[in-house]
Amino acid sequence: MRVQAKARNLSISAQKLRLCTGGMRGLNANVALQQLSAQPKKGSAMVFDTVHSAMANAQHNHNLLPAQLVIEEIYVDGGAKLKRWRPRSRGMTSAIIHPKAHLTVILAEQVKPDTKEPTKKSKKVKGA
């Protein structure tokens, strides 16, 4: 079962947000939340909220246990840019660009491998 949460139009550049999401693929969701709460970056709070929202979606909508959730995919896309102008000398202007970002988190239920080992067949020896 795959569960997702999206955060759109975040007030941070996509490049800065990708620094917070790097290396999270494959992590347990609870471990990822602990790592994000310890990061001193602005984007880590945004990623924390989105992962927490995805966990709540999984628990509420699909009755999945939060301890069994793993981050299957997490990616950041660039959003629209808010453009403003600042006056400069001699009647000129310079651009001020406020970038936005979209964050998508997809969680999946962790599949536990079977603990049963395959049975070994004994070989029959001819002539015995």
ABEGO torsion letter per residue (X at the ends): XBBBBBBBGBBBBAAAAAAAABGABGBBAAAAAAAAAABABAAAAAAAAAAAAAAAAAAAAAGBBAAABBBABBBBBBBBBBBBBBBBBGGBBBBBBBBBBBBBBBBBBBBBBBABBBBBBBBBBBGX
